[in-house]
């Protein structure tokens, strides 16, 4: 069973969407400081919500995103078979705590929603510290941080706390309460399609199920919402499908229920860990040399900043579901510091202090550049392929010999020479070491003069 409904779209960024504009203008006029503050505020608003792979916290988070982008909420019933998996029961939690013999709450969900092992079954009991100890999880190497732990597919329970808290517990009896439900319900995810001139699609996916983890989770959710808003009223070549989904099971659900759409997916990115100040990292799609891989690497090279490129591995985020052998979509993973490579990962220290407004805005800017290149990258056909056409009489070449400081004439020669319907502008950029923007400008001039046609 699947159902969906739309929420109201209240425009937090309405002022930038009053009139349709070209993507180049959006990028050129992007106010990094303003964008950073707005994105950080969205992360801040999402931060306190106790999310999981199902339940009211996930729905609340998606409804908050509906203030910024017109996404649909889709619901799939517990027990639905999706490939080798089954949609789990829905989990909701109201309260959780551990009280000592004095009645003091020594662990309290209201202080941190990481304190409970996500998907813990209901518990109400009194026990000794020795009996409680196997259900307590800490990070001895980081004694002030609370770890993030889950038990989605095994019915058990537990609490996470700082190691310093654990060391402060004394022998005695403890009252334990996890006021939660685990029952038939729904898995909820968010989806938004922006229709372009063609039905060929770019997929943007962000996992949305982790509680109070700002970089791993909330950064991708927020930037995806803002990217969708930027693209929503622009003239676009591709259609863009955005997914805000619970990790792993959400991607599996969407793929299983939408196999008929997959042939339309020509490019894709998973967004995660894009709010920390680290350098950009891109993990290639399973195909390794897909167009999206080439585009992202080109954009990062042209940024002038350091970056890292990783080959595909069948671990990590949902790129491994989109890149499973029976699916094999061209979907890479766009990050800053990768998952597991920063010490705060999956701990309470992945908080509002870790993400930076400038990093969030910088990630948005690079993703807009990726879309710009992807939209413009085409193959052309030289309509005058036998020797160079006479550019001078068409007003495309300098009247006197000398140096063309703009590089535009050289770019026109490169485009003419390799416009054989087999080389895209991005291929020509890689071979010529000229900027993509310059080659696009040259191609536009040549098309306008009747010397070039789109393949």
C-alpha positions in Angstrom: 0.0 0.0 0.0 1.3 3.5 -0.9 -0.4 6.8 -0.3 0.7 10.4 -0.7 -0.4 14.0 0.0 0.9 17.5 -0.6 1.7 20.1 2.1 1.5 23.8 1.8 4.5 25.6 0.3 5.3 28.7 2.3 8.2 30.4 0.7 11.0 31.1 3.1 12.9 32.3 0.0 10.0 33.8 -1.9 11.9 36.9 -2.9 14.3 35.0 -5.1 11.6 33.2 -6.9 9.4 36.0 -8.1 10.3 35.7 -11.7 11.9 32.9 -13.7 15.6 33.3 -14.3 18.4 31.4 -16.1 20.5 29.2 -13.9 23.6 31.2 -14.7 22.0 34.3 -13.3 21.0 32.4 -10.1 24.6 31.3 -9.6 26.0 34.7 -10.4 23.8 36.5 -7.9 24.0 33.9 -5.2 24.5 35.7 -1.8 26.7 33.2 0.0 26.4 34.8 3.4 22.6 35.1 3.2 22.2 31.5 1.8 24.4 30.2 4.6 22.4 31.8 7.3 19.1 30.5 5.8 20.4 27.0 5.4 21.9 27.0 8.9 18.5 28.1 10.3 16.8 25.2 8.5 19.3 22.7 10.1 18.7 24.4 13.5 15.0 23.9 13.1 15.3 20.2 12.2 17.9 19.5 14.9 15.7 18.8 17.9 13.4 16.4 16.2 13.7 12.7 17.1 13.7 11.0 13.7 13.9 7.4 12.7 13.3 5.3 9.6 9.6 5.5 10.3 7.3 7.4 12.6 6.0 10.9 13.6 9.5 12.4 13.9 10.3 11.7 10.3 6.9 13.1 9.2 7.4 16.2 11.3 10.8 16.7 9.6 9.4 16.3 6.1 6.5 18.7 6.9 9.1 21.3 8.0 10.8 20.9 4.7 7.5 21.5 2.9 7.9 25.2 4.1 10.8 25.4 1.7 10.0 23.0 -1.2 6.7 21.6 -2.5 7.5 17.9 -1.7 4.9 15.2 -1.4 4.8 12.9 1.6 4.4 9.3 0.5 3.6 6.4 2.8 4.2 2.7 2.4 2.5 0.3 4.7 4.4 -1.9 7.2 4.8 -5.5 5.8 5.1 -4.4 2.2 7.6 -6.6 0.4 10.3 -4.6 -1.4 12.9 -6.8 -3.2 14.5 -8.9 -0.4 13.3 -6.6 2.4 10.0 -5.9 4.2 8.9 -2.5 5.3 9.3 -2.6 9.1 6.8 -1.7 11.8 6.4 1.9 12.6 8.3 3.2 15.7 7.3 6.1 17.8 8.7 7.3 21.1 7.2 9.7 23.7 9.7 9.5 26.6 12.6 7.6 28.0 14.7 7.8 31.1 16.8 6.0 33.7 16.2 7.0 37.4 18.5 6.2 40.2 17.4 5.1 43.7 16.8 8.8 44.6 14.4 9.2 41.7 16.8 11.4 39.8 16.9 11.1 36.0 20.5 10.2 35.3 19.7 9.6 31.5 16.8 11.6 29.9 15.6 11.6 26.3 14.5 15.2 26.7 18.2 16.2 27.1 19.3 14.4 24.0 17.3 12.2 21.6 20.5 10.2 21.0 20.1 8.8 24.6 17.9 5.9 23.4 18.9 3.2 21.0 16.8 4.1 18.0 13.9 1.6 17.5 14.1 0.3 21.1 11.1 -1.7 22.2 9.0 -0.5 25.1 10.5 -1.1 28.6 9.3 -0.4 32.1 11.3 -2.2 34.8 13.5 -1.9 37.9 16.9 -3.6 37.8 20.4 -3.5 39.2 23.3 -1.7 37.5 24.7 -5.1 36.6 21.5 -6.0 34.8 21.3 -2.6 33.2 24.9 -2.5 32.1 24.6 -4.7 28.9 22.0 -2.2 27.6 24.3 0.9 28.0 26.5 2.1 25.2 29.3 4.7 25.4 32.4 5.9 23.6 35.4 5.5 26.1 37.7 7.2 23.6 35.5 10.3 23.6 34.1 10.3 27.1 32.0 13.4 26.8 30.1 12.4 23.6 26.9 10.3 23.3 27.1 7.6 20.5 24.3 7.1 18.0 23.1 3.5 17.9 20.1 1.7 16.2 18.4 -1.6 16.2 15.9 -1.4 13.4 15.6 -5.1 12.5 16.2 -6.8 15.9 13.7 -6.2 18.7 15.8 -5.1 21.7 16.4 -1.9 23.7 19.2 0.2 25.1 20.4 3.6 26.1 23.4 5.7 24.9 25.2 8.0 27.2 28.6 9.6 27.6 31.3 7.5 29.2 31.7 10.1 31.9 28.0 9.6 32.8 28.5 5.8 32.9 31.4 6.2 35.2 29.2 8.3 37.6 26.6 5.5 38.0 26.8 3.8 41.4 25.7 0.3 42.3 22.1 0.1 43.2 18.7 -0.2 41.7 17.6 1.8 38.7 14.1 2.4 37.2 14.1 2.2 33.4 11.4 3.5 31.1 11.2 3.5 27.4 7.7 4.8 26.5 7.6 3.7 22.8 5.4 1.9 20.4 6.4 -0.6 17.7 3.4 -1.5 15.6 2.0 -1.7 12.1 2.0 1.6 10.4 3.9 3.3 7.5 7.3 4.2 6.2 7.1 7.9 5.0 9.4 9.6 2.5 9.4 12.9 0.7 9.4 13.2 -3.1 9.4 16.2 -5.5 9.7 16.1 -9.3 10.5 19.3 -11.2 9.5 18.8 -14.8 12.0 19.9 -17.4 11.8 20.1 -21.2 12.5 16.4 -21.4 11.5 13.4 -19.3 15.2 12.4 -18.8 15.8 12.8 -15.1 18.5 13.8 -12.6 18.0 12.1 -9.2 18.9 14.0 -6.0 18.7 11.8 -2.8 19.2 12.7 0.9 18.8 10.3 3.8 16.5 11.9 6.4 16.2 9.5 9.3 19.0 10.3 11.8 18.1 12.2 15.0 20.2 15.3 15.9 23.1 14.6 13.5 23.7 17.9 11.7 26.3 17.1 9.2 25.4 13.5 8.5 21.8 13.9 7.6 20.5 17.4 8.1 23.0 19.2 5.9 21.9 17.1 2.9 18.2 17.5 3.7 18.5 21.3 3.9 20.7 21.8 0.9 18.5 19.5 -1.2 15.4 21.5 -0.3 17.1 24.8 -1.2 18.5 23.3 -4.5 15.0 22.2 -5.4 13.7 25.7 -4.7 16.3 27.3 -6.9 15.5 25.0 -9.8 11.7 25.0 -9.4 10.9 28.0 -11.7 13.8 27.8 -14.1 13.8 26.7 -17.7 15.5 23.3 -17.5 16.5 20.7 -20.0 16.3 17.7 -17.6 13.6 16.9 -15.1 14.8 16.7 -11.5 13.5 14.2 -8.9 14.3 14.9 -5.3 14.0 12.2 -2.6 14.2 12.7 1.2 14.2 9.1 2.4 15.1 6.9 5.4 18.6 5.5 4.8 18.9 2.1 3.1 15.2 0.9 3.4 13.9 4.2 1.9 16.0 3.8 -1.2 15.1 0.1 -1.5 11.4 1.0 -1.1 11.5 3.7 -3.8 13.5 1.6 -6.3 11.1 -1.4 -5.8 8.0 0.7 -6.3 9.4 2.7 -9.2 11.2 0.2 -11.4 9.3 1.6 -14.4 10.8 5.0 -14.0 14.4 3.9 -13.7 15.2 4.0 -17.4 14.5 7.8 -17.2 17.3 8.3 -14.6 20.3 9.5 -16.5 22.2 11.1 -13.7 22.1 11.2 -9.9 23.7 12.3 -6.6 23.4 11.3 -3.0 24.0 14.3 -0.7 25.5 13.8 2.7 28.0 15.4 5.1 28.0 18.7 3.2 27.9 21.1 6.1 31.3 20.7 7.7 34.3 22.9 6.6 36.2 20.1 5.1 37.2 19.9 1.4 34.8 18.5 -1.1 34.8 14.7 -1.7 33.1 12.9 -4.6 32.5 9.2 -4.7 32.0 8.0 -8.2 29.0 6.0 -9.4 29.3 2.3 -9.9 29.8 3.0 -13.6 32.9 5.0 -12.8 32.9 7.1 -15.9 29.3 8.2 -16.2 28.5 11.7 -17.3 27.7 12.8 -13.7 31.1 11.6 -12.6 32.8 13.6 -15.3 30.7 16.7 -14.6 31.3 16.7 -10.8 35.0 16.2 -11.2 35.2 19.0 -13.8 33.3 21.4 -11.5 35.5 20.6 -8.5 38.6 21.1 -10.6 37.4 24.5 -11.9 36.6 25.6 -8.3 40.3 26.1 -7.7 40.1 24.5 -4.2 41.4 21.1 -3.1 39.1 18.1 -3.4 39.2 14.3 -3.3 37.8 11.7 -5.7 36.9 8.3 -4.5 36.1 5.2 -6.5 32.8 3.4 -5.9 32.5 0.9 -3.1 29.4 -1.1 -2.1 29.3 0.6 1.3 28.5 4.0 2.5 25.1 5.8 1.7 22.3 5.0 -0.7 24.6 5.2 -3.7 25.1 1.5 -3.0 21.4 0.8 -3.5 21.1 2.9 -6.6 24.4 1.2 -7.8 23.4 -2.4 -7.0 24.1 -4.7 -10.0 20.4 -5.2 -10.9 19.8 -1.4 -10.8 23.1 0.2 -11.8 22.0 3.8 -12.0 24.7 6.5 -12.6 24.5 7.9 -9.0 27.5 9.2 -7.2 27.8 10.6 -3.7 28.6 14.3 -3.1 30.2 15.1 0.3 32.7 17.2 2.1 34.4 15.1 4.8 33.2 11.5 4.1 31.2 9.5 6.6 33.3 7.9 9.3 36.3 10.2 8.5 35.6 12.9 11.0 35.6 12.1 14.7 32.1 13.6 15.4 30.5 11.1 13.0 27.5 9.3 14.6 27.9 11.1 17.9 26.3 14.0 19.8 29.3 16.1 18.7 27.8 16.2 15.2 25.9 19.2 16.4 25.1 22.8 15.4 28.7 23.8 16.2 30.1 21.4 13.5 28.2 22.7 10.5 29.1 26.1 9.2 26.9 28.5 7.2 29.6 29.1 4.7 30.1 25.4 4.1 26.4 24.8 3.6 26.2 27.7 1.1 29.4 26.6 -0.6 27.9 23.1 -1.1 24.8 24.7 -2.6 26.9 26.8 -4.9 28.9 23.8 -6.2 25.7 21.7 -6.8 24.2 24.6 -8.8 27.4 24.6 -10.9 27.1 20.8 -11.4 23.5 21.3 -12.6 24.7 24.2 -14.9 27.3 22.1 -16.6 25.0 19.0 -16.8 22.3 21.2 -18.4 24.7 22.6 -21.0 26.8 19.6 -21.8 25.9 18.3 -25.3 27.3 16.8 -28.4 27.3 18.9 -31.6 27.7 18.3 -35.3 29.9 20.5 -37.5 27.9 21.5 -40.5 31.0 22.5 -42.5 33.4 19.7 -41.5 35.8 19.8 -44.5 38.6 22.1 -43.3 38.0 25.1 -41.2 35.1 27.4 -42.2 36.0 31.0 -42.8 35.2 32.6 -39.5 36.2 36.1 -40.5 33.4 36.7 -43.0 30.9 35.6 -40.4 32.3 38.1 -37.9 33.6 35.3 -35.6 37.4 35.9 -36.1 39.6 38.9 -35.6 40.3 41.1 -38.6 44.0 41.3 -38.0 46.6 38.8 -36.9 47.7 38.8 -33.3 46.8 37.2 -30.0 43.2 36.5 -28.9 43.4 37.2 -25.2 39.9 35.9 -24.6 40.7 32.4 -25.8 37.3 32.4 -27.6 38.8 31.9 -31.1 40.8 28.9 -29.9 37.7 27.6 -28.2 35.7 27.8 -31.5 38.4 25.9 -33.3 38.3 23.1 -30.7 34.5 22.9 -30.8 34.5 22.8 -34.6 37.1 20.1 -34.7 35.5 17.8 -32.3 31.8 18.4 -33.1 31.4 15.0 -34.7 28.4 13.9 -32.6 30.7 11.7 -30.5 32.4 14.3 -28.3 30.5 16.4 -25.8 31.6 19.9 -24.6 32.8 18.3 -21.5 35.0 15.8 -23.5 36.4 18.8 -25.4 37.1 20.7 -22.2 39.1 17.7 -20.8 41.1 17.4 -24.0 41.7 21.2 -24.6 42.1 22.2 -21.0 39.8 25.2 -21.8 37.0 26.1 -19.4 33.6 24.6 -20.0 32.0 28.0 -19.9 34.3 29.3 -22.7 33.5 26.3 -24.9 29.8 26.7 -24.3 30.1 30.4 -25.4 31.9 29.3 -28.5 29.3 26.6 -29.3 26.5 29.1 -28.9 28.2 31.5 -31.3 28.8 28.7 -33.8 25.2 27.5 -33.6 24.0 31.1 -34.1 26.1 31.4 -37.2 24.8 28.2 -38.8 28.1 26.3 -38.5 27.0 23.9 -35.7 23.9 22.0 -34.8 23.0 20.0 -31.8 23.5 16.3 -32.3 
